[in-house]
């Protein structure tokens, strides 16, 4: 039995999913369409890694009874508000009173000496050399890209671990882009940035984080490490008041608002180009404190986040759930062992090997929830422990989950997995867990992102990584295939369609998609390099594969199909580059997923780069 999910173009997030910037949130319309197609009316949906709650909310809107679990308190908090928000007016009234109370006490901390409201304070790290010398950045000796100690010539590091202090070099007033550098004001703000309140018990929210070098979490790093004393004071004061709220829904929504603001109020935000380009964002996949970073006025961010929360609640009320949705914090394996629920659809979005240790990253949020889960409860591969042991535990956990799912899925139930990783170890761990527990692939599709960065749109060589969605069913008697011939034939075909040249990105993706579709034995994954080398010659400089001469065949060219479809589309007038790209992708699925870079190269004569639009011209490349 096969299931054709079809091509689903992702939509951008709606206001309900913009209340908090949680990791790797899935496109709501894609999840909704999958649930609709894969489950019966009034069916049951189970999500053991529910994350930001997209599956539970979309399933409940469709009338499916939904159950979700997660070890991450931040994830459970976000999901609980999504599926059961407070009454809007009551929430606004209570939170506004808290905001006014905290502002009346601490608002002076973000006023200049002449009473103007401050939006940002810009800091530079001051480091301390191993010789004991305290060195500002402008005092260090430059040696190429390295900075050296003027006393002992040692290499200096200007990061959080080596930070001795900071110097303030600029103040940004609200509604004024000019950087204020008045010396007296800089001294005043340095004094205020050290502000603490003896009435606050900071230890309630100040947790030690597990050391993990890959994400720059060093031994001894704590919640307070990421904030100036001024900002940690204000955030802790908000948390204290929020935890006094009696109504659980209003308290959860208020905690969500606070959590959605804390990272933006930390030292994680870079001071870029004197704030003339780009907005503040925690954009680096690690606890990286830039040499020049911002101390942002929490009142500005919290007020802006309040408006987003209100819009989110309004949107939730516009599309209310039609069935129950339940979220529980804890180890889903343990929780499932205590229930007899049988699901028509299990949605699995597991950690992608060692891509992102979500729970460790989320500790900056979880600190204000007063709940830091054990990192051992997260199945992500982490540098906290020996890497080989971590990968072994990751594989073992995935196997345990698949075994558990086989006991909690209905006879015709589906397992929907979204996954992506360039590391074959992650794919082998997942595929072996599936096959060893008798799950057979029935459908696969690659999801083109709803949002592609402006840099990727402009660059002709751009590529991006999104998710591969695959549908499985439990079939105890099905045996994985050992036949690699059809896989090789497909790779040859899609490369011939690209005139014998294929990018590594496309080849890697189509290799694993075909492996899943054909249910090829996971033990043969170790032969990937051998299979690729048999068919292709790799050009490392260009990151492309060239099909060997003996495999060159004449087939329909992808370029010709693209131009034909572009002509069809622009007959109705100009269209945005991305909209045209998505429409063309739908018509080219037999060639594998069309990369944006490929599309732009093939359709270059139709692109108006100034407006990023596709316009109608007389085709010259082919006689169509």
C-alpha positions in Angstrom: 0.0 0.0 0.0 1.5 3.3 -1.1 0.4 6.8 -0.1 0.9 9.8 -2.3 1.2 12.8 -0.1 1.9 14.9 -3.1 3.8 18.2 -3.4 3.0 20.5 -0.6 4.4 24.1 -0.7 5.1 25.3 2.8 3.4 28.5 4.1 5.0 31.0 6.3 4.2 30.8 10.0 0.9 32.3 11.2 0.7 34.5 14.3 -0.1 31.5 16.6 3.3 30.1 15.7 5.2 33.4 16.1 4.6 33.8 19.8 7.9 32.1 20.5 11.1 31.4 18.5 11.4 27.7 19.2 13.8 25.6 17.2 13.0 24.0 13.8 9.2 24.7 13.9 7.5 22.7 11.1 5.3 24.4 8.5 1.8 24.2 9.9 0.1 23.7 6.6 2.4 20.8 5.7 1.7 19.1 9.0 -2.1 19.8 8.7 -2.2 18.3 5.1 -0.3 15.2 6.2 -2.6 14.6 9.2 -5.7 15.1 7.0 -4.5 12.6 4.4 -3.0 10.0 6.7 -5.7 9.8 9.5 -9.4 9.0 9.6 -11.9 11.5 10.8 -11.9 11.5 14.6 -8.6 9.6 14.5 -5.8 9.7 17.1 -2.4 11.5 16.6 0.6 11.0 18.8 3.7 13.2 18.9 6.5 11.9 21.3 8.8 14.9 20.6 6.1 17.6 20.4 8.4 20.6 20.4 6.5 23.8 19.7 3.1 22.0 19.4 2.4 22.3 15.7 1.2 18.7 15.4 -1.1 18.9 18.4 -2.7 22.2 17.4 -3.1 21.2 13.7 -4.5 17.8 14.6 -6.9 19.1 17.1 -8.2 21.8 14.6 -8.9 18.9 12.2 -10.9 17.0 14.9 -8.2 14.5 15.8 -7.5 13.6 19.4 -3.9 14.5 20.0 -1.3 13.4 22.6 2.1 15.0 22.9 5.2 14.5 25.1 8.4 16.3 25.6 11.3 16.3 28.1 11.9 20.0 27.4 9.9 22.3 29.8 10.0 25.2 27.2 8.4 23.0 24.6 5.7 21.8 26.9 5.0 25.5 27.9 4.7 26.7 24.3 2.5 23.7 23.4 0.2 24.2 26.4 -0.5 27.8 25.4 -1.1 26.8 21.8 -3.7 24.2 22.6 -5.3 25.9 25.6 -4.7 29.7 25.7 -6.0 32.0 28.4 -8.8 34.5 28.0 -7.2 37.4 26.1 -8.6 40.3 28.1 -7.8 38.7 31.5 -4.3 37.9 30.4 -3.7 41.5 29.1 -5.0 43.0 32.3 -2.8 40.8 34.6 0.3 41.0 32.5 0.0 44.7 32.0 -0.2 45.3 35.7 3.0 43.3 36.2 4.7 45.2 33.4 3.7 48.5 35.0 4.9 47.4 38.4 8.3 46.3 37.2 8.7 49.3 35.0 7.9 51.7 37.9 10.7 50.1 39.9 13.4 49.5 37.3 12.5 51.7 34.3 15.1 54.3 35.3 17.8 51.8 34.5 17.2 52.4 30.7 17.0 56.2 30.8 19.8 58.5 29.8 20.9 61.3 32.2 18.6 63.7 30.3 15.6 61.3 30.5 15.6 59.7 27.1 14.5 56.0 26.6 17.4 53.7 25.7 16.8 50.8 23.3 20.3 49.2 23.2 23.7 49.5 25.0 26.7 48.3 22.9 29.5 46.5 24.8 33.0 45.3 23.9 34.6 42.4 25.7 37.6 43.0 27.9 39.7 39.9 28.3 42.3 38.7 30.8 45.4 37.0 29.6 46.8 33.9 31.2 49.7 36.1 32.4 47.2 38.2 34.4 47.2 41.2 32.1 43.7 42.8 31.5 43.5 43.9 27.9 40.9 45.9 26.0 40.4 45.1 22.3 42.1 48.3 21.1 45.1 47.5 23.4 45.8 44.1 21.9 48.5 43.6 19.3 47.2 42.7 15.9 48.9 39.8 14.1 46.9 39.0 11.0 43.5 37.8 12.4 45.0 37.1 15.8 45.1 39.4 18.8 48.1 39.2 21.1 48.8 40.2 24.6 51.0 43.4 24.7 52.7 42.0 27.8 53.5 38.4 27.0 52.6 38.0 23.3 50.1 35.2 24.0 47.0 34.8 21.8 44.0 36.5 23.4 40.4 35.2 23.2 37.6 37.7 23.3 34.7 35.4 24.2 32.4 34.6 27.2 34.8 32.1 28.8 37.7 34.6 28.9 35.6 37.7 29.5 37.0 39.7 32.4 34.7 42.7 32.0 33.1 44.8 29.2 33.4 48.4 28.1 30.4 50.3 26.8 31.1 52.1 23.5 27.7 53.3 22.4 24.1 53.9 23.4 21.1 53.8 21.1 18.1 55.9 21.9 14.6 54.7 21.0 13.6 56.0 17.5 17.1 57.3 16.8 19.6 55.3 14.8 22.5 57.5 15.7 24.9 55.9 18.2 25.4 58.1 21.2 29.0 58.1 22.4 29.0 60.8 25.0 31.7 59.9 27.5 29.6 60.8 30.6 26.7 58.8 29.4 28.9 55.8 28.7 30.2 55.9 32.3 26.7 56.3 33.6 25.4 53.3 31.6 28.4 51.2 32.8 27.4 51.9 36.3 23.8 51.1 35.7 24.6 47.8 33.9 26.1 46.6 37.2 22.8 47.1 39.0 21.5 44.4 41.4 18.6 44.2 43.8 19.1 42.7 47.2 15.4 41.8 47.4 15.7 39.3 44.5 16.8 35.7 45.0 18.8 35.3 41.8 19.7 31.7 42.6 16.1 30.5 41.8 16.8 31.3 38.1 20.6 30.9 37.9 21.5 27.3 36.8 24.7 25.7 35.9 24.7 24.5 32.3 26.3 21.2 31.2 29.7 21.7 29.5 29.6 21.0 25.8 32.5 22.4 23.7 30.7 22.1 20.4 28.1 24.6 21.4 30.6 26.7 23.4 29.2 25.8 26.8 32.3 25.7 29.0 32.6 24.3 32.5 31.1 26.8 34.9 28.8 28.6 32.5 25.5 29.6 34.2 22.3 31.4 33.2 23.6 34.7 34.6 26.7 34.4 32.4 24.6 35.4 29.4 23.3 38.7 30.9 24.4 41.9 32.4 23.5 42.3 36.0 21.0 45.0 35.1 19.1 42.7 32.6 19.2 39.6 34.8 17.7 41.7 37.6 14.8 42.9 35.4 14.1 39.5 34.0 14.2 37.8 37.4 11.9 40.5 38.8 9.4 39.7 36.0 9.7 36.0 36.7 9.0 36.5 40.4 5.8 38.4 39.7 4.6 35.9 37.0 5.1 32.9 39.3 2.7 34.6 41.7 -0.2 34.4 39.2 -2.8 31.9 40.4 -4.5 31.2 37.1 -2.4 28.5 35.4 -3.3 29.5 31.8 -2.5 33.2 32.4 0.7 32.2 34.3 1.8 29.9 31.4 1.1 32.5 28.8 3.0 35.1 30.8 6.0 32.7 31.2 5.8 32.1 27.5 6.1 35.9 26.9 9.0 36.2 29.2 10.8 33.2 27.7 10.3 34.5 24.2 12.1 37.7 25.3 15.1 36.5 27.3 17.5 35.5 24.5 17.0 38.9 22.9 17.9 40.5 26.2 21.1 38.5 26.6 24.7 39.1 25.4 24.1 36.6 22.5 23.0 39.4 20.2 25.8 40.9 18.0 26.3 44.6 17.5 26.4 44.7 13.6 27.5 47.6 11.5 26.5 50.2 14.1 23.0 48.6 13.9 22.5 50.0 10.4 21.9 46.5 8.8 20.2 43.5 10.1 18.0 43.1 13.3 19.0 41.7 16.6 18.9 37.9 16.5 20.3 34.9 18.2 21.6 33.5 14.9 24.6 31.4 15.8 24.0 27.7 16.6 25.9 28.0 19.9 26.3 30.1 23.1 28.6 32.5 21.2 29.0 35.9 22.7 30.2 38.3 20.0 33.2 40.5 20.8 30.8 43.5 20.3 27.4 42.7 21.5 24.2 44.4 22.7 22.5 44.8 26.0 18.9 45.3 25.0 16.3 47.1 27.0 14.0 44.3 28.3 11.0 46.6 28.5 11.2 47.3 24.8 11.3 43.6 23.9 8.7 42.5 26.4 6.3 45.1 25.2 6.8 44.1 21.5 6.4 40.4 22.5 3.2 41.2 24.3 1.7 42.4 21.0 2.8 39.2 19.3 1.3 37.1 22.0 -2.0 38.9 21.7 -2.1 38.4 17.9 -1.3 34.7 18.5 -4.2 34.3 21.0 -6.5 36.1 18.5 -5.5 33.7 15.8 -5.9 30.6 18.0 -9.4 31.8 18.8 -10.1 32.2 15.1 -9.2 28.6 14.4 -10.3 26.7 17.6 -9.6 23.1 18.1 -12.4 20.6 17.4 -11.0 17.8 19.5 -8.9 17.4 22.7 -5.2 17.9 22.8 -3.0 16.9 25.8 0.6 17.6 26.4 2.7 16.0 29.2 6.3 16.7 30.2 8.5 13.7 30.6 10.3 10.8 28.9 7.8 9.6 26.2 9.1 6.0 26.4 8.2 5.9 30.0 4.9 7.7 29.6 3.9 5.5 26.7 4.6 2.4 28.7 2.0 3.6 31.2 -0.8 4.0 28.6 -2.6 1.8 26.2 -3.3 4.5 23.6 -3.3 3.4 19.9 -2.6 6.1 17.4 -3.7 6.3 13.8 -0.7 8.6 13.2 2.6 8.9 15.1 4.5 12.0 14.1 8.2 11.7 14.8 10.6 14.6 14.5 13.6 13.2 16.4 16.8 15.1 17.1 18.9 14.9 14.0 21.9 13.1 15.4 24.4 15.8 16.6 22.8 18.7 14.6 21.3 20.6 17.5 21.1 19.6 21.2 17.8 21.3 21.7 17.4 20.7 25.4 20.9 22.1 26.2 20.2 25.2 24.1 16.8 25.6 25.8 18.3 25.9 29.2 18.5 29.7 28.7 14.6 29.6 28.6 14.1 26.8 31.1 16.0 28.7 33.8 13.1 31.1 34.2 10.7 28.1 34.4 12.8 26.9 37.3 13.2 23.5 35.5 16.4 22.4 34.0 15.9 18.8 32.7 18.7 16.3 32.8 20.6 16.5 29.5 20.8 12.7 29.6 17.0 12.7 28.9 17.7 14.2 25.5 18.6 11.6 22.9 20.7 14.1 20.8 24.3 13.2 20.1 26.3 15.6 22.3 29.9 16.4 23.0 29.1 16.3 26.7 30.1 12.6 26.7 32.4 10.4 24.5 31.2 10.8 20.9 31.1 7.1 20.1 29.2 6.4 23.3 26.8 9.2 22.5 26.1 7.8 19.0 25.6 4.4 20.4 23.0 5.7 22.9 21.3 7.7 20.1 20.9 4.5 18.0 19.8 2.5 20.9 17.1 5.1 21.8 15.8 5.3 18.3 15.5 1.5 18.3 13.6 1.6 21.6 11.2 4.2 20.2 10.4 2.1 17.1 9.8 -0.9 19.2 7.5 1.1 21.4 5.7 2.6 18.4 4.9 -0.9 17.1 2.9 -1.4 20.2 1.0 1.9 20.0 0.0 2.1 16.4 -3.3 0.9 15.0 -3.4 -1.9 12.3 -3.6 0.7 9.5 -1.7 3.4 11.4 1.1 5.4 9.8 4.4 6.6 11.2 5.3 10.0 9.7 8.9 11.0 10.1 10.6 14.3 9.3 14.4 14.2 9.3 17.5 15.6 7.6 21.2 15.2 8.2 24.2 15.1 5.9 25.8 12.6 8.3 25.2 9.0 7.2 25.6 7.9 10.8 22.4 9.6 11.7 20.5 8.1 8.7 21.9 4.7 9.5 20.7 4.9 13.1 17.2 5.9 12.0 16.8 3.5 9.1 18.2 0.5 11.0 15.8 1.3 13.9 12.9 1.4 11.4 13.8 -1.8 9.5 14.8 -3.8 12.6 11.3 -3.1 14.0 9.4 -3.9 10.8 8.5 -0.4 9.6 8.3 -0.1 5.8 8.4 3.1 3.8 5.3 3.9 1.8 5.9 7.5 0.7 8.7 10.2 0.7 8.7 13.8 -0.2 11.2 16.7 0.3 9.8 19.9 1.8 11.0 23.1 0.2 11.2 25.8 2.9 8.5 28.4 3.1 11.2 31.1 3.6 14.5 31.2 1.7 16.9 33.8 2.9 17.5 36.9 0.7 21.2 35.8 0.4 20.1 32.4 -1.0 17.7 34.1 -3.4 20.3 36.4 -4.8 23.2 33.9 -5.0 23.2 31.8 -8.1 25.1 29.1 -6.2 22.7 29.0 -3.2 21.6 25.8 -1.6 19.7 25.1 1.5 18.8 22.1 3.7 15.2 21.4 4.6 13.4 18.3 5.8 12.6 14.9 4.2 9.2 13.6 5.1 8.6 9.9 4.9 5.6 7.7 5.8 6.0 4.2 7.2 3.6 1.3 8.1 4.2 -1.6 10.4 4.6 -4.8 8.3 6.1 -7.7 10.2 6.7 -9.9 7.2 8.3 -7.5 4.8 12.1 -8.0 4.3 14.4 -5.0 3.3 15.7 -5.2 -0.2 19.4 -5.9 -1.2 18.9 -4.6 -4.7 21.0 -1.5 -5.5 20.4 -1.5 -9.2 17.3 0.6 -9.3 19.0 3.1 -7.0 21.9 3.4 -9.4 19.6 3.7 -12.4 17.7 6.5 -10.8 20.9 8.5 -9.9 22.1 8.0 -13.4 18.8 9.2 -14.8 18.5 12.5 -12.8 22.2 13.3 -13.5 21.7 12.8 -17.2 18.7 15.1 -17.0 21.2 17.6 -15.6 23.6 17.1 -18.6 25.8 14.7 -16.7 26.6 17.1 -13.8 24.9 17.1 -10.3 25.7 19.0 -7.1 26.7 17.1 -4.0 23.7 18.6 -2.2 21.2 17.1 -4.7 23.0 13.8 -5.0 23.2 13.2 -1.3 19.5 14.1 -0.8 18.2 12.0 -3.7 20.4 9.1 -2.6 18.8 8.9 0.8 15.3 9.6 -0.5 15.6 6.7 -3.0 17.0 4.5 -0.3 14.0 5.1 1.9 11.5 4.6 -1.0 13.0 1.3 -2.0 13.4 0.0 1.5 17.0 -0.9 0.9 18.8 -2.8 3.7 20.4 -0.4 6.2 23.5 -2.6 6.3 24.3 -1.6 2.7 24.5 2.1 3.6 28.1 1.5 4.4 28.6 1.1 0.6 27.4 4.6 -0.2 30.9 5.9 -1.1 31.5 2.8 -3.2 28.2 3.2 -5.1 28.9 6.9 -5.8 32.4 6.3 -6.9 31.3 3.6 -9.3 29.1 6.1 -11.1 30.7 9.5 -10.7 33.9 11.5 -10.6 33.9 14.1 -7.8 35.2 17.6 -8.3 36.0 18.9 -4.8 36.7 22.5 -5.9 33.2 22.8 -7.4 31.5 20.4 -5.0 29.9 18.6 -7.9 29.8 15.1 -9.3 30.4 14.3 -13.0 28.7 11.2 -14.4 31.2 8.7 -15.9 31.2 8.5 -19.7 29.9 4.9 -19.8 26.7 6.1 -18.0 25.9 9.0 -20.3 22.5 8.6 -21.9 20.1 10.9 -23.8 17.1 11.8 -21.7 14.7 14.8 -21.3 16.7 17.7 -19.8 15.6 19.3 -16.6 16.5 22.6 -18.0 14.1 22.2 -20.9 11.3 21.2 -18.5 12.0 24.2 -16.3 11.9 26.7 -19.2 8.7 25.1 -20.6 7.0 25.5 -17.2 8.3 29.1 -16.7 6.8 30.1 -20.1 3.5 28.5 -19.1 3.4 30.4 -15.8 4.5 33.8 -17.1 1.8 33.7 -19.8 -0.5 35.0 -17.0 1.9 37.8 -16.1 5.0 38.3 -13.9 5.4 36.4 -10.7 7.7 36.4 -7.8 10.9 34.3 -8.2 10.0 32.1 -5.2 6.4 31.5 -6.2 7.5 30.6 -9.7 10.2 28.3 -8.3 7.7 26.4 -6.1 5.3 26.0 -9.0 8.0 24.7 -11.3 9.3 22.3 -8.6 5.9 20.6 -8.6 6.2 19.8 -12.3 9.7 18.4 -12.1 9.5 15.8 -9.3 10.6 13.0 -11.5 14.1 14.6 -11.7 14.5 14.8 -8.0 14.0 18.0 -6.0 15.0 21.1 -8.1 17.5 23.3 -6.3 16.9 27.0 -6.2 20.3 27.5 -7.7 19.5 25.2 -10.6 16.2 27.0 -11.2 17.9 30.4 -11.3 20.6 29.1 -13.7 18.0 27.6 -16.1 15.6 30.6 -15.9 18.2 33.3 -15.8 16.9 35.1 -19.0 13.5 35.4 -17.2 14.7 36.9 -13.9 14.3 40.6 -13.1 17.0 40.7 -10.4 16.1 44.2 -9.2 12.6 43.0 -8.2 13.3 39.2 -7.8 10.6 38.5 -10.3 10.1 36.2 -13.2 9.0 38.1 -16.3 7.9 37.1 -19.8 10.5 37.2 -22.6 11.0 35.4 -25.9 12.8 32.1 -25.1 16.1 31.7 -26.9 17.6 28.6 -25.5 15.2 26.0 -26.9 12.7 25.7 -29.7 9.6 25.1 -27.5 
